[in-house]
Amino acid sequence: MKRSEINAAISHAIHALEANHYRLPDFAYWPPSEWKKHDIENIKAVGLGWDVTDFGTGDFPRVGAVLFTVRNGNANDPTVGTPYAEKMIFQLHETEQEIPFHFHIIKTEDIINRGGGVLMLELYNSAADGKLCNEREVKVKMDGFWRTFPPGCVVEITKGNSITLPPGLHHRFWAKKGAGDLIVGEVSSINDDMTDNVFLEVPKRFAEIEEDEPAQYLLCGDY
């Protein structure tokens, strides 16, 4: 991805937050020069901050997301960070921008529609080989209630509602076209993007960056 594309995507996410009367921690808005004035050891250790990715596809408008990790911890060091994680995720509705099929080995997560649009999820259990399982029903909790769906079901989550995704459950999610750009919240056990994501097809979790202009905001990988 080009740095100019990343800058524009973060600015768009900030405007979406403002439109929904939601604010992130102060460091989300710092210019690069401000970071030099602070001790960021803990922020860096647990990967807090902005993350913009096209998952290596080169097609950010359709496959990608802007994410901001608000809090996180380290499963191997309880003195670092928190024993849970929280993220905000921003997706475009006009192109039905999606986070592609993946599951987590360890992490359990609540995916919450925080505002702006309608969240769409497609769900499958994972087969023994890690692929999609077409033979077993999907059973999940949605705001405390058990729900059962056929494999490959598409679940619609409106504002304020959520779904709990356990380890091993394949999911992809996107913003419903015509409903507005989407703000998703994720509350989960500790998040480890380096080892706990199993993607079905995409090349990589983090984007390679072409520095075509200066960064307006630092990504978690820039620290």
FIKOLZA-1660 file (N, C-alpha, C; in steps of 0.1 Angstrom, whole numbers, plus 5000, padded with zeros to 4 digits):
% residues 223
   i   px   py   pz ch aa at
   1 5008 4988 5000  A  M  N
   1 5000 5000 5000  A  M CA
   1 5009 5012 5000  A  M  C
   2 5004 5023 4994  A  K  N
   2 5011 5036 4994  A  K CA
   2 5008 5043 5007  A  K  C
   3 5018 5050 5012  A  R  N
   3 5016 5058 5025  A  R CA
   3 5005 5068 5023  A  R  C
   4 5003 5074 5011  A  S  N
   4 4992 5083 5008  A  S CA
   4 4979 5076 5010  A  S  C
   5 4978 5064 5006  A  E  N
   5 4965 5056 5008  A  E CA
   5 4962 5054 5023  A  E  C
   6 4973 5051 5030  A  I  N
   6 4972 5049 5044  A  I CA
   6 4968 5061 5052  A  I  C
   7 4974 5073 5048  A  N  N
   7 4970 5085 5054  A  N CA
   7 4956 5089 5052  A  N  C
   8 4951 5087 5040  A  A  N
   8 4937 5090 5036  A  A CA
   8 4928 5081 5044  A  A  C
   9 4931 5068 5045  A  A  N
   9 4923 5058 5052  A  A CA
   9 4921 5062 5067  A  A  C
  10 4932 5066 5073  A  I  N
  10 4931 5069 5087  A  I CA
  10 4923 5082 5089  A  I  C
  11 4925 5092 5080  A  S  N
  11 4917 5104 5081  A  S CA
  11 4902 5101 5080  A  S  C
  12 4899 5092 5071  A  H  N
  12 4885 5088 5069  A  H CA
  12 4879 5082 5081  A  H  C
  13 4887 5073 5087  A  A  N
  13 4883 5067 5100  A  A CA
  13 4881 5077 5111  A  A  C
  14 4889 5086 5112  A  I  N
  14 4888 5097 5122  A  I CA
  14 4875 5105 5120  A  I  C
  15 4872 5108 5108  A  H  N
  15 4860 5115 5104  A  H CA
  15 4847 5107 5108  A  H  C
  16 4848 5094 5105  A  A  N
  16 4837 5085 5109  A  A CA
  16 4835 5085 5124  A  A  C
  17 4846 5084 5132  A  L  N
  17 4845 5085 5146  A  L CA
  17 4838 5098 5151  A  L  C
  18 4842 5109 5145  A  E  N
  18 4836 5122 5149  A  E CA
  18 4822 5122 5146  A  E  C
  19 4818 5117 5134  A  A  N
  19 4804 5117 5130  A  A CA
  19 4795 5109 5140  A  A  C
  20 4801 5099 5146  A  N  N
  20 4794 5090 5156  A  N CA
  20 4797 5094 5170  A  N  C
  21 4803 5106 5172  A  H  N
  21 4806 5111 5186  A  H CA
  21 4814 5101 5194  A  H  C
  22 4825 5096 5188  A  Y  N
  22 4833 5086 5195  A  Y CA
  22 4848 5091 5194  A  Y  C
  23 4855 5090 5204  A  R  N
  23 4869 5094 5204  A  R CA
  23 4878 5083 5209  A  R  C
  24 4890 5082 5203  A  L  N
  24 4900 5073 5207  A  L CA
  24 4909 5080 5217  A  L  C
  25 4919 5072 5223  A  P  N
  25 4929 5078 5232  A  P CA
  25 4937 5089 5225  A  P  C
  26 4942 5098 5232  A  D  N
  26 4949 5109 5227  A  D CA
  26 4960 5105 5217  A  D  C
  27 4968 5094 5219  A  F  N
  27 4979 5091 5210  A  F CA
  27 4974 5087 5196  A  F  C
  28 4961 5084 5195  A  A  N
  28 4956 5081 5181  A  A CA
  28 4957 5093 5172  A  A  C
  29 4958 5105 5177  A  Y  N
  29 4958 5117 5170  A  Y CA
  29 4971 5124 5169  A  Y  C
  30 4981 5118 5175  A  W  N
  30 4995 5125 5175  A  W CA
  30 5001 5125 5161  A  W  C
  31 5007 5135 5157  A  P  N
  31 5016 5135 5145  A  P CA
  31 5029 5128 5149  A  P  C
  32 5036 5124 5139  A  P  N
  32 5049 5116 5141  A  P CA
  32 5058 5123 5151  A  P  C
  33 5059 5136 5150  A  S  N
  33 5069 5143 5159  A  S CA
  33 5065 5142 5174  A  S  C
  34 5053 5140 5177  A  E  N
  34 5049 5139 5191  A  E CA
  34 5053 5127 5198  A  E  C
  35 5055 5116 5190  A  W  N
  35 5059 5103 5196  A  W CA
  35 5073 5104 5202  A  W  C
  36 5081 5112 5197  A  K  N
  36 5095 5113 5203  A  K CA
  36 5095 5119 5217  A  K  C
  37 5085 5125 5221  A  K  N
  37 5084 5131 5234  A  K CA
  37 5079 5122 5246  A  K  C
  38 5076 5109 5242  A  H  N
  38 5070 5101 5252  A  H CA
  38 5076 5087 5253  A  H  C
  39 5075 5081 5264  A  D  N
  39 5079 5067 5266  A  D CA
  39 5068 5058 5261  A  D  C
  40 5071 5051 5250  A  I  N
  40 5061 5043 5243  A  I CA
  40 5064 5028 5245  A  I  C
  41 5072 5024 5255  A  E  N
  41 5076 5010 5256  A  E CA
  41 5064 5001 5257  A  E  C
  42 5054 5004 5265  A  N  N
  42 5043 4995 5267  A  N CA
  42 5034 4995 5254  A  N  C
  43 5032 5007 5248  A  I  N
  43 5024 5007 5236  A  I CA
  43 5030 4999 5225  A  I  C
  44 5043 5000 5224  A  K  N
  44 5050 4992 5214  A  K CA
  44 5050 4977 5217  A  K  C
  45 5051 4974 5230  A  A  N
  45 5052 4960 5234  A  A CA
  45 5040 4952 5230  A  A  C
  46 5028 4958 5231  A  V  N
  46 5016 4951 5229  A  V CA
  46 5009 4955 5216  A  V  C
  47 5015 4964 5208  A  G  N
  47 5010 4967 5195  A  G CA
  47 4998 4976 5194  A  G  C
  48 4997 4986 5204  A  L  N
  48 4986 4995 5203  A  L CA
  48 4987 5005 5192  A  L  C
  49 4976 5010 5187  A  G  N
  49 4977 5020 5177  A  G CA
  49 4970 5016 5164  A  G  C
  50 4973 5024 5153  A  W  N
  50 4968 5023 5140  A  W CA
  50 4974 5011 5132  A  W  C
  51 4966 5005 5124  A  D  N
  51 4970 4994 5116  A  D CA
  51 4961 4994 5103  A  D  C
  52 4967 4997 5092  A  V  N
  52 4960 4997 5079  A  V CA
  52 4965 4986 5070  A  V  C
  53 4956 4978 5065  A  T  N
  53 4961 4966 5057  A  T CA
  53 4952 4963 5046  A  T  C
  54 4958 4958 5035  A  D  N
  54 4951 4952 5024  A  D CA
  54 4953 4937 5023  A  D  C
  55 4959 4932 5033  A  F  N
  55 4961 4917 5035  A  F CA
  55 4970 4912 5023  A  F  C
  56 4978 4921 5017  A  G  N
  56 4987 4917 5006  A  G CA
  56 4980 4916 4993  A  G  C
  57 4968 4920 4992  A  T  N
  57 4960 4918 4979  A  T CA
  57 4962 4929 4969  A  T  C
  58 4967 4941 4974  A  G  N
  58 4968 4952 4965  A  G CA
  58 4955 4958 4961  A  G  C
  59 4944 4955 4968  A  D  N
  59 4930 4960 4965  A  D CA
  59 4924 4964 4978  A  D  C
  60 4929 4974 4984  A  F  N
  60 4924 4979 4997  A  F CA
  60 4910 4983 4997  A  F  C
  61 4904 4989 4987  A  P  N
  61 4890 4993 4988  A  P CA
  61 4881 4981 4989  A  P  C
  62 4885 4969 4985  A  R  N
  62 4876 4957 4985  A  R CA
  62 4881 4947 4996  A  R  C
  63 4894 4946 4998  A  V  N
  63 4899 4937 5008  A  V CA
  63 4908 4944 5017  A  V  C
  64 4904 4947 5029  A  G  N
  64 4912 4955 5038  A  G CA
  64 4904 4961 5049  A  G  C
  65 4911 4969 5057  A  A  N
  65 4904 4975 5069  A  A CA
  65 4914 4985 5075  A  A  C
  66 4909 4995 5082  A  V  N
  66 4916 5003 5091  A  V CA
  66 4913 4998 5105  A  V  C
  67 4923 4996 5113  A  L  N
  67 4921 4991 5127  A  L CA
  67 4929 5000 5136  A  L  C
  68 4923 5000 5149  A  F  N
  68 4931 5007 5159  A  F CA
  68 4930 4999 5172  A  F  C
  69 4941 4994 5177  A  T  N
  69 4941 4986 5189  A  T CA
  69 4942 4995 5201  A  T  C
  70 4931 4995 5209  A  V  N
  70 4930 5004 5221  A  V CA
  70 4937 4999 5233  A  V  C
  71 4936 4985 5235  A  R  N
  71 4943 4979 5246  A  R CA
  71 4946 4965 5242  A  R  C
  72 4957 4959 5248  A  N  N
  72 4961 4945 5245  A  N CA
  72 4971 4941 5256  A  N  C
  73 4974 4928 5256  A  G  N
  73 4984 4923 5265  A  G CA
  73 4993 4913 5259  A  G  C
  74 5000 4906 5267  A  N  N
  74 5010 4896 5263  A  N CA
  74 5007 4884 5271  A  N  C
  75 5004 4873 5264  A  A  N
  75 5000 4861 5271  A  A CA
  75 5012 4855 5279  A  A  C
  76 5024 4858 5275  A  N  N
  76 5036 4853 5282  A  N CA
  76 5041 4862 5293  A  N  C
  77 5036 4874 5294  A  D  N
  77 5040 4884 5304  A  D CA
  77 5029 4892 5309  A  D  C
  78 5023 4888 5320  A  P  N
  78 5011 4894 5326  A  P CA
  78 5014 4908 5331  A  P  C
  79 5026 4912 5332  A  T  N
  79 5030 4926 5337  A  T CA
  79 5029 4936 5326  A  T  C
  80 5027 4932 5313  A  V  N
  80 5027 4940 5302  A  V CA
  80 5012 4942 5297  A  V  C
  81 5008 4954 5296  A  G  N
  81 4994 4957 5290  A  G CA
  81 4983 4952 5299  A  G  C
  82 4973 4946 5293  A  T  N
  82 4961 4942 5299  A  T CA
  82 4958 4927 5296  A  T  C
  83 4950 4920 5304  A  P  N
  83 4947 4906 5301  A  P CA
  83 4936 4904 5291  A  P  C
  84 4933 4914 5283  A  Y  N
  84 4923 4913 5273  A  Y CA
  84 4927 4923 5262  A  Y  C
  85 4919 4923 5251  A  A  N
  85 4922 4933 5240  A  A CA
  85 4909 4940 5236  A  A  C
  86 4911 4951 5230  A  E  N
  86 4900 4959 5224  A  E CA
  86 4905 4966 5211  A  E  C
  87 4897 4965 5200  A  K  N
  87 4901 4971 5188  A  K CA
  87 4888 4979 5182  A  K  C
  88 4891 4989 5174  A  M  N
  88 4881 4995 5166  A  M CA
  88 4885 4992 5151  A  M  C
  89 4875 4988 5143  A  I  N
  89 4878 4984 5129  A  I CA
  89 4868 4993 5120  A  I  C
  90 4874 4998 5109  A  F  N
  90 4866 5007 5101  A  F CA
  90 4866 5001 5087  A  F  C
  91 4854 5000 5081  A  Q  N
  91 4852 4994 5067  A  Q CA
  91 4843 5002 5059  A  Q  C
  92 4846 5002 5046  A  L  N
  92 4839 5010 5036  A  L CA
  92 4827 5002 5031  A  L  C
  93 4815 5009 5029  A  H  N
  93 4803 5002 5025  A  H CA
  93 4802 5002 5010  A  H  C
  94 4806 5012 5002  A  E  N
  94 4804 5013 4988  A  E CA
  94 4810 5001 4980  A  E  C
  95 4822 4997 4985  A  T  N
  95 4829 4985 4979  A  T CA
  95 4827 4972 4987  A  T  C
  96 4819 4973 4997  A  E  N
  96 4817 4961 5006  A  E CA
  96 4831 4956 5011  A  E  C
  97 4839 4965 5015  A  Q  N
  97 4852 4962 5020  A  Q CA
  97 4852 4951 5030  A  Q  C
  98 4860 4941 5029  A  E  N
  98 4859 4929 5038  A  E CA
  98 4872 4926 5044  A  E  C
  99 4871 4920 5056  A  I  N
  99 4882 4912 5062  A  I CA
  99 4880 4898 5058  A  I  C
 100 4889 4891 5050  A  P  N
 100 4886 4878 5044  A  P CA
 100 4886 4867 5054  A  P  C
 101 4882 4855 5049  A  F  N
 101 4880 4844 5058  A  F CA
 101 4893 4840 5066  A  F  C
 102 4891 4839 5079  A  H  N
 102 4901 4834 5088  A  H CA
 102 4895 4829 5101  A  H  C
 103 4903 4822 5109  A  F  N
 103 4899 4819 5122  A  F CA
 103 4911 4821 5131  A  F  C
 104 4908 4820 5144  A  H  N
 104 4919 4822 5154  A  H CA
 104 4921 4808 5162  A  H  C
 105 4933 4806 5165  A  I  N
 105 4937 4793 5172  A  I CA
 105 4933 4794 5187  A  I  C
 106 4935 4806 5193  A  I  N
 106 4933 4808 5207  A  I CA
 106 4923 4818 5211  A  I  C
 107 4922 4829 5203  A  K  N
 107 4914 4840 5207  A  K CA
 107 4899 4838 5206  A  K  C
 108 4892 4842 5216  A  T  N
 108 4877 4844 5215  A  T CA
 108 4874 4859 5214  A  T  C
 109 4865 4862 5206  A  E  N
 109 4863 4877 5203  A  E CA
 109 4848 4880 5202  A  E  C
 110 4844 4891 5208  A  D  N
 110 4831 4897 5205  A  D CA
 110 4833 4907 5194  A  D  C
 111 4825 4906 5183  A  I  N
 111 4825 4915 5172  A  I CA
 111 4812 4924 5173  A  I  C
 112 4814 4937 5175  A  I  N
 112 4802 4945 5179  A  I CA
 112 4801 4956 5168  A  I  C
 113 4788 4959 5164  A  N  N
 113 4785 4970 5156  A  N CA
 113 4784 4982 5164  A  N  C
 114 4795 4991 5163  A  R  N
 114 4795 5003 5171  A  R CA
 114 4789 5015 5165  A  R  C
 115 4786 5014 5151  A  G  N
 115 4779 5025 5145  A  G CA
 115 4782 5027 5131  A  G  C
 116 4775 5035 5124  A  G  N
 116 4777 5039 5110  A  G CA
 116 4770 5031 5100  A  G  C
 117 4770 5018 5101  A  G  N
 117 4764 5009 5091  A  G CA
 117 4759 4996 5096  A  G  C
 118 4759 4986 5087  A  V  N
 118 4754 4973 5091  A  V CA
 118 4766 4963 5089  A  V  C
 119 4768 4955 5099  A  L  N
 119 4779 4945 5098  A  L CA
 119 4774 4932 5093  A  L  C
 120 4781 4926 5083  A  M  N
 120 4777 4913 5077  A  M CA
 120 4788 4903 5079  A  M  C
 121 4785 4891 5084  A  L  N
 121 4794 4881 5086  A  L CA
 121 4790 4868 5079  A  L  C
 122 4799 4861 5073  A  E  N
 122 4797 4848 5068  A  E CA
 122 4805 4838 5076  A  E  C
 123 4799 4827 5081  A  L  N
 123 4804 4818 5091  A  L CA
 123 4805 4803 5086  A  L  C
 124 4816 4797 5089  A  Y  N
 124 4818 4783 5088  A  Y CA
 124 4826 4777 5099  A  Y  C
 125 4823 4765 5104  A  N  N
 125 4833 4758 5112  A  N CA
 125 4845 4755 5104  A  N  C
 126 4857 4753 5110  A  S  N
 126 4868 4749 5103  A  S CA
 126 4869 4733 5102  A  S  C
 127 4873 4728 5091  A  A  N
 127 4875 4714 5089  A  A CA
 127 4888 4710 5095  A  A  C
 128 4891 4697 5095  A  A  N
 128 4903 4692 5101  A  A CA
 128 4916 4697 5094  A  A  C
 129 4914 4700 5081  A  D  N
 129 4926 4706 5073  A  D CA
 129 4926 4721 5073  A  D  C
 130 4918 4727 5082  A  G  N
 130 4918 4742 5083  A  G CA
 130 4909 4749 5072  A  G  C
 131 4903 4741 5063  A  K  N
 131 4895 4747 5053  A  K CA
 131 4880 4749 5058  A  K  C
 132 4871 4753 5050  A  L  N
 132 4857 4755 5054  A  L CA
 132 4850 4742 5055  A  L  C
 133 4843 4740 5066  A  C  N
 133 4835 4728 5068  A  C CA
 133 4820 4731 5064  A  C  C
 134 4816 4723 5054  A  N  N
 134 4802 4724 5049  A  N CA
 134 4792 4715 5056  A  N  C
 135 4797 4707 5065  A  E  N
 135 4789 4696 5071  A  E CA
 135 4783 4698 5085  A  E  C
 136 4788 4708 5092  A  R  N
 136 4783 4711 5105  A  R CA
 136 4777 4724 5107  A  R  C
 137 4766 4725 5115  A  E  N
 137 4760 4737 5117  A  E CA
 137 4769 4746 5126  A  E  C
 138 4767 4759 5125  A  V  N
 138 4774 4769 5132  A  V CA
 138 4766 4773 5144  A  V  C
 139 4772 4772 5156  A  K  N
 139 4765 4776 5169  A  K CA
 139 4773 4787 5175  A  K  C
 140 4767 4798 5177  A  V  N
 140 4773 4810 5183  A  V CA
 140 4764 4817 5193  A  V  C
 141 4770 4825 5202  A  K  N
 141 4763 4834 5210  A  K CA
 141 4762 4848 5204  A  K  C
 142 4750 4853 5205  A  M  N
 142 4748 4867 5200  A  M CA
 142 4741 4875 5211  A  M  C
 143 4749 4884 5217  A  D  N
 143 4744 4891 5229  A  D CA
 143 4738 4883 5240  A  D  C
 144 4745 4871 5242  A  G  N
 144 4741 4863 5253  A  G CA
 144 4732 4852 5249  A  G  C
 145 4726 4852 5237  A  F  N
 145 4716 4842 5233  A  F CA
 145 4723 4832 5223  A  F  C
 146 4721 4819 5225  A  W  N
 146 4726 4809 5215  A  W CA
 146 4718 4810 5202  A  W  C
 147 4725 4810 5191  A  R  N
 147 4719 4809 5178  A  R CA
 147 4726 4798 5170  A  R  C
 148 4718 4791 5162  A  T  N
 148 4724 4780 5153  A  T CA
 148 4720 4784 5139  A  T  C
 149 4731 4783 5130  A  F  N
 149 4729 4786 5116  A  F CA
 149 4735 4775 5107  A  F  C
 150 4730 4774 5095  A  P  N
 150 4736 4764 5086  A  P CA
 150 4750 4769 5082  A  P  C
 151 4759 4760 5077  A  P  N
 151 4773 4765 5073  A  P CA
 151 4772 4774 5061  A  P  C
 152 4780 4785 5062  A  G  N
 152 4780 4795 5051  A  G CA
 152 4769 4805 5052  A  G  C
 153 4762 4805 5064  A  C  N
 153 4752 4815 5066  A  C CA
 153 4758 4829 5067  A  C  C
 154 4750 4839 5063  A  V  N
 154 4754 4853 5064  A  V CA
 154 4745 4860 5075  A  V  C
 155 4752 4865 5085  A  V  N
 155 4745 4870 5097  A  V CA
 155 4746 4885 5096  A  V  C
 156 4736 4892 5098  A  E  N
 156 4735 4907 5098  A  E CA
 156 4735 4912 5112  A  E  C
 157 4744 4921 5115  A  I  N
 157 4745 4927 5129  A  I CA
 157 4742 4942 5128  A  I  C
 158 4731 4947 5134  A  T  N
 158 4728 4961 5134  A  T CA
 158 4734 4968 5145  A  T  C
 159 4733 4981 5146  A  K  N
 159 4740 4989 5156  A  K CA
 159 4737 4985 5170  A  K  C
 160 4748 4984 5178  A  G  N
 160 4746 4980 5192  A  G CA
 160 4746 4966 5195  A  G  C
 161 4745 4957 5184  A  N  N
 161 4744 4943 5186  A  N CA
 161 4758 4937 5183  A  N  C
 162 4759 4924 5187  A  S  N
 162 4772 4917 5186  A  S CA
 162 4771 4902 5184  A  S  C
 163 4782 4896 5181  A  I  N
 163 4783 4882 5180  A  I CA
 163 4796 4877 5186  A  I  C
 164 4796 4866 5193  A  T  N
 164 4808 4860 5199  A  T CA
 164 4814 4849 5190  A  T  C
 165 4827 4851 5186  A  L  N
 165 4833 4841 5177  A  L CA
 165 4843 4833 5185  A  L  C
 166 4842 4820 5187  A  P  N
 166 4851 4812 5194  A  P CA
 166 4863 4808 5185  A  P  C
 167 4874 4803 5191  A  P  N
 167 4885 4798 5183  A  P CA
 167 4880 4787 5173  A  P  C
 168 4886 4787 5161  A  G  N
 168 4883 4776 5152  A  G CA
 168 4871 4780 5143  A  G  C
 169 4865 4791 5145  A  L  N
 169 4853 4794 5136  A  L CA
 169 4857 4804 5125  A  L  C
 170 4856 4799 5113  A  H  N
 170 4860 4807 5101  A  H CA
 170 4850 4818 5100  A  H  C
 171 4855 4830 5097  A  H  N
 171 4846 4841 5095  A  H CA
 171 4852 4852 5086  A  H  C
 172 4844 4858 5078  A  R  N
 172 4847 4870 5071  A  R CA
 172 4837 4880 5073  A  R  C
 173 4840 4893 5073  A  F  N
 173 4830 4903 5076  A  F CA
 173 4832 4915 5068  A  F  C
 174 4821 4922 5065  A  W  N
 174 4822 4934 5056  A  W CA
 174 4811 4944 5060  A  W  C
 175 4811 4956 5054  A  A  N
 175 4801 4966 5056  A  A CA
 175 4791 4964 5045  A  A  C
 176 4778 4964 5049  A  K  N
 176 4767 4962 5040  A  K CA
 176 4766 4974 5031  A  K  C
 177 4765 4972 5018  A  K  N
 177 4765 4982 5008  A  K CA
 177 4752 4990 5009  A  K  C
 178 4753 5003 5009  A  G  N
 178 4742 5012 5010  A  G CA
 178 4738 5016 5024  A  G  C
 179 4744 5010 5034  A  A  N
 179 4740 5012 5048  A  A CA
 179 4750 5022 5055  A  A  C
 180 4761 5026 5049  A  G  N
 180 4770 5035 5054  A  G CA
 180 4783 5028 5059  A  G  C
 181 4794 5036 5059  A  D  N
 181 4806 5031 5064  A  D CA
 181 4805 5026 5078  A  D  C
 182 4812 5016 5081  A  L  N
 182 4810 5008 5094  A  L CA
 182 4821 5010 5104  A  L  C
 183 4817 5011 5116  A  I  N
 183 4826 5011 5128  A  I CA
 183 4823 4999 5136  A  I  C
 184 4833 4990 5136  A  V  N
 184 4832 4977 5144  A  V CA
 184 4840 4978 5156  A  V  C
 185 4835 4973 5167  A  G  N
 185 4843 4971 5179  A  G CA
 185 4847 4956 5181  A  G  C
 186 4859 4954 5186  A  E  N
 186 4863 4940 5189  A  E CA
 186 4868 4940 5203  A  E  C
 187 4861 4931 5211  A  V  N
 187 4866 4929 5225  A  V CA
 187 4869 4914 5226  A  V  C
 188 4881 4911 5231  A  S  N
 188 4886 4897 5230  A  S CA
 188 4896 4894 5241  A  S  C
 189 4899 4881 5241  A  S  N
 189 4911 4877 5248  A  S CA
 189 4923 4883 5242  A  S  C
 190 4935 4882 5247  A  I  N
 190 4947 4888 5242  A  I CA
 190 4949 4885 5227  A  I  C
 191 4952 4896 5220  A  N  N
 191 4953 4895 5205  A  N CA
 191 4968 4893 5201  A  N  C
 192 4971 4883 5193  A  D  N
 192 4984 4881 5187  A  D CA
 192 4983 4880 5172  A  D  C
 193 4985 4891 5165  A  D  N
 193 4983 4890 5151  A  D CA
 193 4995 4883 5143  A  D  C
 194 5005 4880 5151  A  M  N
 194 5017 4874 5144  A  M CA
 194 5015 4858 5144  A  M  C
 195 5008 4852 5153  A  T  N
 195 5007 4838 5154  A  T CA
 195 4993 4832 5155  A  T  C
 196 4983 4840 5157  A  D  N
 196 4970 4834 5161  A  D CA
 196 4960 4836 5149  A  D  C
 197 4964 4841 5138  A  N  N
 197 4955 4843 5126  A  N CA
 197 4957 4832 5116  A  N  C
 198 4947 4824 5112  A  V  N
 198 4948 4814 5102  A  V CA
 198 4939 4819 5090  A  V  C
 199 4945 4824 5080  A  F  N
 199 4937 4829 5068  A  F CA
 199 4935 4818 5058  A  F  C
 200 4924 4818 5052  A  L  N
 200 4921 4808 5042  A  L CA
 200 4929 4810 5029  A  L  C
 201 4930 4822 5024  A  E  N
 201 4936 4825 5011  A  E CA
 201 4946 4836 5011  A  E  C
 202 4944 4847 5018  A  V  N
 202 4951 4859 5016  A  V CA
 202 4966 4858 5018  A  V  C
 203 4974 4865 5011  A  P  N
 203 4989 4863 5012  A  P CA
 203 4995 4867 5026  A  P  C
 204 4990 4878 5032  A  K  N
 204 4997 4882 5045  A  K CA
 204 4988 4891 5053  A  K  C
 205 4991 4891 5066  A  R  N
 205 4983 4900 5075  A  R CA
 205 4986 4915 5074  A  R  C
 206 4999 4918 5072  A  F  N
 206 5003 4932 5072  A  F CA
 206 5007 4936 5058  A  F  C
 207 5004 4949 5055  A  A  N
 207 5007 4954 5041  A  A CA
 207 5022 4959 5041  A  A  C
 208 5028 4957 5029  A  E  N
 208 5040 4964 5026  A  E CA
 208 5038 4978 5022  A  E  C
 209 5046 4988 5027  A  I  N
 209 5043 5002 5025  A  I CA
 209 5052 5008 5015  A  I  C
 210 5047 5015 5005  A  E  N
 210 5055 5024 4996  A  E CA
 210 5054 5038 5001  A  E  C
 211 5066 5043 5005  A  E  N
 211 5066 5057 5011  A  E CA
 211 5066 5068 5000  A  E  C
 212 5054 5071 4995  A  D  N
 212 5052 5081 4985  A  D CA
 212 5050 5095 4991  A  D  C
 213 5047 5096 5004  A  E  N
 213 5046 5109 5011  A  E CA
 213 5048 5106 5026  A  E  C
 214 5051 5117 5033  A  P  N
 214 5053 5115 5048  A  P CA
 214 5041 5110 5055  A  P  C
 215 5043 5102 5065  A  A  N
 215 5032 5097 5074  A  A CA
 215 5026 5108 5082  A  A  C
 216 5012 5109 5081  A  Q  N
 216 5005 5118 5090  A  Q CA
 216 5003 5112 5104  A  Q  C
 217 5001 5099 5104  A  Y  N
 217 4999 5092 5117  A  Y CA
 217 5008 5080 5116  A  Y  C
 218 5014 5076 5127  A  L  N
 218 5022 5064 5127  A  L CA
 218 5014 5051 5129  A  L  C
 219 5017 5041 5122  A  L  N
 219 5011 5027 5124  A  L CA
 219 5019 5020 5135  A  L  C
 220 5012 5010 5140  A  C  N
 220 5019 5002 5151  A  C CA
 220 5032 4996 5146  A  C  C
 221 5033 4993 5133  A  G  N
 221 5045 4988 5128  A  G CA
 221 5056 4998 5126  A  G  C
 222 5053 5011 5127  A  D  N
 222 5063 5022 5125  A  D CA
 222 5071 5025 5138  A  D  C
 223 5066 5021 5149  A  Y  N
 223 5073 5025 5162  A  Y CA
 223 5087 5019 5162  A  Y  C
% end
